[in-house]
Amino acid sequence: MPSAMMAEESHDIAAVAAFGAFLDTLLAHAETVKPTASIEPPLDKSDFDDLQHQLDDVLGPDLDQVQRFAVIETAVRDTFGNLIATTSIESPAFAKVWNLFDILSIFSDSEQCDPALLFWLVEELLDSQTIDGCHKVFDYLESRRERITAKDFKQKKLVILRTCNELQRRLSRSQDSAFCGRLYIFMFQSFPLGDKSSVNLRGEYHVENVTTFDQQSSETDGSAEKMDLDVETPSEGLHKVNEQRKSPRASLLDGRKQQQQHPGKALDPDALYPIFWSLQQSFNQPKKLFDPAHFAAFKAGLEATVAHFWTILPEKPRSKDKQEKQGEESKRSTKRKRDDSDDELATGFNPKYLTSRDLFELEISDIAFRRNVLVQALIVIEFLLSLSPKAKEKLAGVKVPNKAVIYSDHVLSEEDTKWVTEIKKTIAEYLRQGQEGPYFYRVVETVLARDKNWVRWKIENCPSIEVPPVSPQAFVDARESAAKMATCKRMRPVPLGSLPLDFLEDGDEARAMDKFKSADRYELPDLTTFRKKIADDDFEIEMPTNNESKMAAIEGKASKTWRALRIASRYKLAAFDKVDSDDKIDAIFEEPAPEVEEPSDAPNGDTVFPEDRRPIVVVAAHSSTKSTITSQLISKYPATFTRAPAHVTRAPAEGEVEGRDYHFVDVQRFNVMRDGDQFLEYSEGADMHGTSRRVVEAITEAGKVAVMDMGRDGAQQVKDNGFSARFIFIQPPSTEIMEARLKEDGLSAEKIEEAVKLAAELAEHAVSGGFYDSVVDNDFKDFHSAVFGYPDTATEDRDLVMGGAAAADSNEGGSAAAAAAAAAA
């Protein structure tokens, strides 16, 4: 039965019947325009002749906008209901539905129907289809996304969000994970970046994601004595973890050392099983950690899990021969070929792991499983760090915070904050293990950093991300400035870079030719000739005859300065480092100081280069060592070595110069550089700092060797990023000298003991770990030998670290005491 007849019988409204007949005509015409049964290509307004005039003839002039919308919606729903009731989505005739949607999109863009009508019908269509049918409907939405969301999005966004959410509830996260991802991508691409429609403003967690596991001990064959020895209840296992747990102040290096020396201390899989799966309660509901008892159990369980994971380190990359041999053996061991169902099962992804006790030991042997659990732990750790006192201080400036997610009543204690920071370092160190470990952790770190920015945006009640409109006055000023820059200026009497040809007007051709062949026309002038000319211009600028002569002197000096710098760049490039301003270029006219002869076992002067010109990363157990030794190296060879200044978010201290000591940036700029992967290494804290890749590469391109002094973690990041550099570790002085120096700086006995212990651990790791290219004593001669390959016989042996001239740490910019306490940072 035609839809027009159905409308007439159902509603008995002439306008509805007329528009239903008109809609049938449009659908019939669409079949001639697009004879294919596929979704593509879309129908366009140009495919229909004068659609607006035809629509006015059908509906007449008496209906207002509300009535027209009601008539069109009623007729469209009748036609749509008839189509989906009589046509299967698998049938080629179902192309009429796609054509109907395209026609509605044209009506919506022309403001002839309700903007959300198309999505109402899509919502009903999805409810009437199976999951396979929903795939086809969503194919249509993806193909038309830009078109159907370009106009009147405010009227459409709620029904789009409701439709996608309802479809998400129907899908299985394990079987339809790819379809779920398509839905999320569709919403991300449709909704503006700062839209609040899908933001979880109340901070609700997915509490329905409950993980069930066997909390009873496994039954094993054998005597009771054997069971008492081999099997532990969950409470006994947790008590054992509490006894074996390291002090919160234990360093990362100490934890790894204990695991390597005492691998048997880790719990066996059967005892670890209930402790491990109980962590999912904290992963599922982090607010449970506000309870001290639950937080203590979480710490014990996470430490036990990480301790056991350290006994299962990722495999090192195998050699090519072993890989080929293993590949051949796997081919020979294949007993049957996989059919289509096997391939589908092999490529499937199940985000919900099985919790059977029998499968636990197999699961934890899988690196993907361990990484999945540790990434969940890192997410909870970031949540806990947001409760630390320092994080609370950063939120103090928010004017109207979102109290639903700020948790102002809960503050992490200093001891718990220290534990959370150290367990985060331990997990990060473990995730870096293996062939792809550094890259994997880099991705995780970037995702977590960006997620913190979104959380901060939500805490600030989602302020607008859009740039405010430009004021009319600013627009006028910018247009006038652009017009001035683009306007043709007065032509020079002599074009820039050319010489005058006035002598050609001379009647004597021979004399004109001699002037034309003058050496001044094709040879570069001597650099020293510009010195007096620039001095004359300076005198005229300071004591001008009149305003015209002053302006001429300013223009003439700029031209001469530029020409002098061009000439000096050919053979005096090193002098440019001494030029601070283009108004004062006296340094390029100065003759270089005579080279001081070095002993026979070393090259001459400060222009010597080491054979290995890669950038140098200097790490020291005591922080002031780095600054003292690197400063002496740079001052002795200024034309060879240059310190790479780090980017910091703090304000400049007294005497610090932008670009020489540090690059001072705000937090927003620092975050942009970090998210843009511009740092070789960086650290986040009260004052964030990082070493820019571009700064180091610019020093290398200038023909010098970059010197970077940083902590152990920073050096690890540089190596993880695959940056080619030399790593040199400077050992600490004797314990007595170090304690005396730290005592003079006013540190407490506890801080001194901690700093000395930390320095000894770093030194031990440097000697035994094989991380560094060179490990040297804390004197300049030994460091010089590591850099050049021969000793510096002109420098006397002395203790550089504990001398009175020990400088402040170049990375932290604080006292030697504070640097020593943070030597591992």
Secondary structure, DSSP 8 states (H G I E B T S, - for coil): --HHHHHHHHH--HHHHHHHHHHHHHHHHHHHH--SSSS-S---GGGSTTHHHHHHHHH-SS--HHHHHHHHHHHHHHHHHHHHHH--TTSGGGHHHHHHHHHHHHHHHTTSS-TTHHHHHHHHHHHTS-HHHHHHHHHHHHHTHHHHTSSSHHHHHHHHHHHHHHHHHHS-TTTSHHHHHHHHHHHHHHS-TT--TT--TT----TT-------S----SS-HHHHHHH---HHHHHHHHHHH---TT--HHHHHHHHHH-GGGS--HHHHHHHHHHHHHHHH-GGGGGSHHHHHHHHHHHHHHHHHHHTS-------HHHHHHHHHHHHHT--S---HHHHHHHH----S----HHHHHHHHT-HHHHHHHHHHHHHHHHHHHTTSHHHHHHGGG-SS--HHHH-TT----HHHHHHHHHHHHHHHHHHT-SSSHHHHHHHHHHHHHHHHHHHHHHHTT----S-----HHHHHHHHHHHHHHHS-----SS-TT----GGGGSS-HHHHHHHHT-GGGTS---TTHHHHHHHHHHHHHHS-SSHHHHHHHHHHHHHHHHHHHHHHTTT-GGGGGG--BTTB-GGGTS---------TTS-SGGG---S--S-EEEEESSHHHHHHHHHHHHHH-TTTEEE--EEESS---TT--BTTTEEE--HHHHHHHHHTT-EEEEE-SSS-EEEEHHHHHHHHHTT-EEEEE--HHHHHHHHHTT---EEEEE----HHHHHHHHHHTT--HHHHHHHHHHHHHHHHHHHHH---SEEE-SSHHHHHHHHHSS--TTS----SSSSTT----TTT-S-HHHHHHTTT-
